[in-house]
Amino acid sequence: MLKRPRRNRKSPVIRNMIQETHVSAANLIFPLFIVDGENQKVEVKSMPGIYRYSIDNLLREVESCLKIGLNAFDLFPAVEEALKDKYATESYREGTLYLRAIEAVKKNFPEACVVTDVAMDPYSSDGHDGIVKNSEILNDETLEVLGKMALAHAQSGADIIAPSDMMDGRIGYIREILDSNGYTDVSLMSYTAKYASAYYGPFRDALGSAPKNGDKKTYQMNPANSREALIEAQLDMEEGADFLMVKPGLPYLDIIKLLHDNFDLPIAAYNVSGEYAMLKAAIANGWLSEAVIMETLLSFRRAGATSILTYHAKEVIEKGWVK
């Protein structure tokens, strides 16, 4: 045999020399949960090793991450039920928990890249990403709320704003508001293909953001569809998105690849809470080895993702698997 592919696998040096795909700290974004109060660090039961932080402890966590080379963070607020209403007014009220958290991180660590989440569900008494009227989600009326929220994030220092609501036209609407208020340098990372997935459970536990009635299938995408993602991506690109995101990640590697092959914008993958919890449970029970974590992250990069939002971000760097 003239061709023996195993010759290129015969030693670690050669395997590393010809490795095609790499994950670095620069590819990772670390999602962090925020709660009100002081000295709070409460573990999310369904996500071992992941916590809800009060702002003082959030700053300590960000500092520890920066020291090991993890520089990008996506913040998510756990909002008290008493502060929620049908129009998510707490999302843009001056002095609210989320805005204070953004300001605190950027003031103390201006070098950190802060990604913010734009959606109504953490602040909505209905638990939906849009305004609910007669059991329907109102698209155009919701855009006004999302615009106010995005502007408040920009004013607080956000580097990247990530609309996760899946309302039609929200990228263009938010881009216009940001630009007209002088925030032309604030990036938009659109949740372009966000599927109506069963993998979001632990995240909703962490934030208490599950819908009170119905589901999100009228705005999040059908898991059976792939070509529909091309429509969403084309619209987001034309409306001014800087990144296109696919969520969840692991069950939708084909969608990551599809967007990567058809668009020149950077592609982000969200390695969501259910994917994290699934691996952690299997590892804890001895059913799988920790090697599955890096195998999973490599799969996102191999499919074409340049950015990975993952709850594994800190641990893979601390363990020396990623530099």
PLY file of the C-alpha trace (Angstrom):
ply
format ascii 1.0
element vertex 323
property float x
property float y
property float z
element edge 322
property int vertex1
property int vertex2
end_header
0.00 0.00 0.00
1.42 3.37 -1.03
-1.19 5.29 0.97
-1.23 4.58 4.70
-3.11 7.37 6.54
-2.08 5.86 9.88
1.48 7.11 9.31
0.16 10.58 10.13
-1.31 9.33 13.40
1.68 7.42 14.74
2.82 9.92 17.39
1.45 12.85 19.39
3.92 15.19 17.70
2.72 14.29 14.22
-0.94 14.27 15.22
-0.60 17.75 16.70
1.40 18.94 13.69
-1.38 18.16 11.23
-4.39 18.92 13.42
-6.90 20.81 11.28
-9.17 22.37 13.91
-8.27 24.18 17.13
-10.16 25.78 20.00
-8.53 28.74 21.74
-9.60 30.98 24.59
-10.23 33.66 21.98
-13.09 31.56 20.58
-14.94 31.31 23.90
-17.67 33.45 25.46
-18.61 32.64 29.07
-22.31 33.05 30.01
-22.76 34.39 33.55
-25.96 34.63 35.61
-26.65 37.66 37.81
-28.86 38.08 40.89
-29.55 41.05 43.12
-28.11 41.41 46.59
-24.60 41.16 48.02
-22.16 38.29 48.48
-24.43 35.94 46.55
-23.04 32.86 44.80
-25.74 30.26 44.38
-25.18 27.12 42.32
-27.73 26.26 39.63
-28.80 22.75 40.65
-29.25 21.51 37.11
-25.89 22.98 36.02
-23.11 21.75 38.35
-20.32 24.28 38.65
-22.41 27.18 37.34
-23.62 29.92 39.69
-25.82 32.96 40.00
-23.67 35.89 41.16
-24.48 39.17 42.85
-22.59 42.04 41.24
-19.75 42.02 43.81
-19.08 38.33 43.19
-19.64 38.77 39.46
-16.70 41.17 39.43
-14.54 38.63 41.28
-15.51 35.94 38.78
-14.76 38.15 35.78
-11.40 39.10 37.28
-10.44 35.45 37.80
-11.41 34.68 34.19
-9.40 37.56 32.77
-6.31 36.34 34.63
-6.42 33.02 32.74
-7.13 34.57 29.34
-10.92 34.32 29.16
-12.01 37.76 28.02
-15.61 37.65 26.73
-18.74 37.33 28.88
-22.46 37.13 28.15
-24.57 38.36 31.06
-28.04 37.08 31.96
-30.21 38.47 34.79
-32.41 36.57 37.25
-35.17 39.11 37.89
-37.47 39.04 40.92
-41.08 38.20 40.05
-42.32 41.38 41.71
-40.37 43.46 39.17
-41.84 41.75 36.10
-44.71 43.11 34.02
-46.30 42.54 30.61
-44.08 45.14 28.95
-40.74 44.24 30.57
-40.22 47.81 31.75
-37.61 46.64 34.25
-35.35 45.77 31.30
-34.54 49.40 30.52
-35.32 51.21 33.77
-32.38 53.33 34.91
-30.53 51.69 37.79
-31.90 48.19 37.21
-29.80 45.16 38.19
-28.72 44.30 34.66
-27.62 47.79 33.70
-25.69 48.14 36.95
-23.94 44.85 36.24
-22.88 45.94 32.75
-21.62 49.28 34.07
-19.71 47.62 36.91
-17.92 45.14 34.67
-16.93 47.78 32.11
-15.85 50.28 34.78
-13.65 47.78 36.60
-12.47 45.80 33.57
-12.65 47.95 30.44
-10.63 45.31 28.58
-13.42 42.73 29.03
-15.82 42.17 26.14
-19.37 42.33 27.48
-22.14 40.69 25.48
-25.71 41.49 26.52
-28.97 39.64 25.99
-31.93 41.49 24.47
-35.22 39.68 25.04
-38.28 40.29 27.15
-38.62 36.90 28.81
-36.44 37.49 31.93
-38.48 40.62 32.70
-41.91 39.58 31.41
-44.69 38.48 33.71
-45.81 36.24 30.85
-42.37 34.67 30.42
-42.38 35.29 26.67
-39.93 37.10 24.41
-42.64 39.45 23.18
-45.73 41.32 24.32
-48.65 38.92 24.78
-52.17 39.94 23.82
-55.08 37.51 23.54
-52.60 34.61 23.66
-50.65 35.98 20.67
-47.12 37.39 20.59
-47.19 40.88 19.09
-44.18 41.30 16.83
-44.05 44.98 15.86
-45.15 46.29 19.25
-42.37 44.24 20.87
-39.71 45.94 18.76
-40.18 49.19 20.66
-39.37 47.45 23.95
-36.36 45.68 22.44
-35.07 48.98 21.06
-35.27 50.65 24.46
-33.52 47.69 26.04
-30.71 47.66 23.47
-30.12 51.41 23.79
-29.93 51.10 27.59
-27.33 48.33 27.19
-25.26 50.44 24.83
-25.43 53.42 27.19
-24.23 51.15 30.00
-21.17 50.06 28.04
-22.09 46.87 26.18
-19.62 45.85 23.48
-21.90 43.37 21.70
-25.69 43.29 21.92
-27.27 39.92 21.23
-31.02 39.97 20.45
-32.34 36.51 21.33
-36.06 37.16 20.92
-36.59 36.02 17.29
-39.00 38.84 16.46
-39.08 39.73 12.75
-37.19 42.90 11.88
-35.57 43.44 15.24
-31.99 43.62 13.94
-32.75 46.49 11.60
-34.87 48.24 14.22
-32.15 48.00 16.88
-29.37 48.93 14.45
-31.20 52.11 13.49
-31.76 53.10 17.11
-28.13 52.46 18.04
-26.77 54.34 15.04
-29.10 57.32 15.47
-27.94 57.64 19.08
-24.25 57.53 18.21
-23.56 53.88 19.07
-22.32 52.88 15.64
-19.46 50.85 17.15
-21.70 48.57 19.22
-21.93 45.18 17.51
-25.02 43.05 16.99
-24.77 39.29 17.48
-28.10 38.04 16.22
-29.66 34.83 17.46
-30.34 34.08 13.81
-31.42 30.45 14.01
-32.82 29.96 17.49
-34.83 26.77 17.62
-37.83 25.87 19.78
-35.69 23.37 21.64
-36.09 21.09 24.64
-32.45 21.80 25.60
-33.18 25.10 27.37
-34.58 23.70 30.64
-31.64 24.35 33.01
-31.23 27.91 31.68
-34.88 28.65 32.40
-34.41 27.19 35.89
-31.49 29.55 36.45
-33.45 32.65 35.45
-37.05 31.65 36.18
-37.90 32.68 32.62
-40.11 29.85 31.39
-43.37 30.87 29.65
-46.32 31.06 32.02
-48.66 29.86 29.27
-48.18 28.26 25.88
-44.81 27.81 24.21
-42.42 29.73 21.97
-43.10 27.91 18.72
-44.67 30.90 16.95
-41.35 32.77 17.04
-38.58 30.24 17.64
-37.76 27.96 14.71
-39.04 24.45 14.05
-36.24 21.93 14.83
-37.15 20.09 11.61
-36.19 23.04 9.38
-32.81 23.98 7.95
-33.44 26.06 4.80
-35.52 28.45 6.89
-32.27 29.39 8.63
-30.98 30.77 5.33
-33.96 33.15 5.19
-33.34 34.36 8.73
-29.62 34.78 8.09
-30.14 36.73 4.88
-32.51 39.13 6.63
-30.18 39.60 9.61
-27.21 40.29 7.35
-29.17 42.84 5.33
-30.44 44.51 8.51
-26.95 45.03 9.92
-25.98 42.02 12.02
-22.26 41.57 12.73
-22.50 37.94 13.89
-24.98 35.15 13.13
-25.72 32.76 15.98
-27.14 29.24 16.02
-28.84 28.01 19.21
-28.69 25.26 20.45
-25.32 24.12 19.17
-24.73 20.38 19.35
-27.99 19.18 17.72
-27.63 21.87 15.01
-24.09 21.44 13.71
-25.54 21.16 10.21
-27.08 24.64 10.60
-23.77 26.10 11.77
-22.14 24.59 8.68
-24.97 25.81 6.45
-24.60 29.42 7.59
-20.82 29.24 7.51
-20.86 28.05 3.91
-23.39 30.64 2.72
-22.49 33.85 4.57
-19.29 35.78 5.15
-20.23 36.96 8.65
-18.72 35.27 11.72
-20.85 32.40 13.01
-21.47 31.88 16.74
-22.71 28.69 18.37
-24.47 28.54 21.74
-23.53 25.37 23.61
-26.68 25.61 25.70
-27.53 24.67 29.27
-29.13 21.33 28.41
-26.05 20.25 26.47
-23.85 21.25 29.42
-26.07 19.48 31.97
-26.23 16.34 29.81
-22.44 16.00 29.61
-21.90 16.86 33.26
-24.42 14.23 34.38
-22.86 11.56 32.19
-19.36 12.43 33.42
-20.46 12.46 37.08
-21.97 9.00 36.67
-18.88 7.63 34.98
-20.75 6.95 31.73
-18.49 9.26 29.72
-15.01 10.69 30.25
-14.26 14.41 30.43
-12.79 14.12 26.93
-16.31 14.60 25.55
-16.15 18.30 26.52
-13.33 19.14 24.14
-14.75 16.82 21.50
-17.96 18.84 21.66
-16.21 22.21 21.44
-14.12 21.00 18.51
-17.29 19.97 16.70
-18.54 23.57 16.78
-15.27 24.86 15.39
-15.13 22.14 12.76
-18.64 23.04 11.63
-17.57 26.67 11.17
-18.27 28.55 14.40
-15.74 31.24 15.23
-17.34 32.04 18.60
-18.71 29.54 21.12
-20.90 30.56 24.02
-20.28 27.77 26.50
-20.57 27.11 30.23
-17.43 24.98 29.87
-15.34 28.06 28.96
-13.57 28.60 32.27
-12.97 24.97 33.15
-11.36 24.02 29.82
-8.84 26.83 30.26
-8.21 26.08 33.94
-7.57 22.41 33.08
-5.11 23.38 30.36
-7.14 21.92 27.52
-7.45 25.32 25.84
-5.02 28.24 25.79
0 1
1 2
2 3
3 4
4 5
5 6
6 7
7 8
8 9
9 10
10 11
11 12
12 13
13 14
14 15
15 16
16 17
17 18
18 19
19 20
20 21
21 22
22 23
23 24
24 25
25 26
26 27
27 28
28 29
29 30
30 31
31 32
32 33
33 34
34 35
35 36
36 37
37 38
38 39
39 40
40 41
41 42
42 43
43 44
44 45
45 46
46 47
47 48
48 49
49 50
50 51
51 52
52 53
53 54
54 55
55 56
56 57
57 58
58 59
59 60
60 61
61 62
62 63
63 64
64 65
65 66
66 67
67 68
68 69
69 70
70 71
71 72
72 73
73 74
74 75
75 76
76 77
77 78
78 79
79 80
80 81
81 82
82 83
83 84
84 85
85 86
86 87
87 88
88 89
89 90
90 91
91 92
92 93
93 94
94 95
95 96
96 97
97 98
98 99
99 100
100 101
101 102
102 103
103 104
104 105
105 106
106 107
107 108
108 109
109 110
110 111
111 112
112 113
113 114
114 115
115 116
116 117
117 118
118 119
119 120
120 121
121 122
122 123
123 124
124 125
125 126
126 127
127 128
128 129
129 130
130 131
131 132
132 133
133 134
134 135
135 136
136 137
137 138
138 139
139 140
140 141
141 142
142 143
143 144
144 145
145 146
146 147
147 148
148 149
149 150
150 151
151 152
152 153
153 154
154 155
155 156
156 157
157 158
158 159
159 160
160 161
161 162
162 163
163 164
164 165
165 166
166 167
167 168
168 169
169 170
170 171
171 172
172 173
173 174
174 175
175 176
176 177
177 178
178 179
179 180
180 181
181 182
182 183
183 184
184 185
185 186
186 187
187 188
188 189
189 190
190 191
191 192
192 193
193 194
194 195
195 196
196 197
197 198
198 199
199 200
200 201
201 202
202 203
203 204
204 205
205 206
206 207
207 208
208 209
209 210
210 211
211 212
212 213
213 214
214 215
215 216
216 217
217 218
218 219
219 220
220 221
221 222
222 223
223 224
224 225
225 226
226 227
227 228
228 229
229 230
230 231
231 232
232 233
233 234
234 235
235 236
236 237
237 238
238 239
239 240
240 241
241 242
242 243
243 244
244 245
245 246
246 247
247 248
248 249
249 250
250 251
251 252
252 253
253 254
254 255
255 256
256 257
257 258
258 259
259 260
260 261
261 262
262 263
263 264
264 265
265 266
266 267
267 268
268 269
269 270
270 271
271 272
272 273
273 274
274 275
275 276
276 277
277 278
278 279
279 280
280 281
281 282
282 283
283 284
284 285
285 286
286 287
287 288
288 289
289 290
290 291
291 292
292 293
293 294
294 295
295 296
296 297
297 298
298 299
299 300
300 301
301 302
302 303
303 304
304 305
305 306
306 307
307 308
308 309
309 310
310 311
311 312
312 313
313 314
314 315
315 316
316 317
317 318
318 319
319 320
320 321
321 322
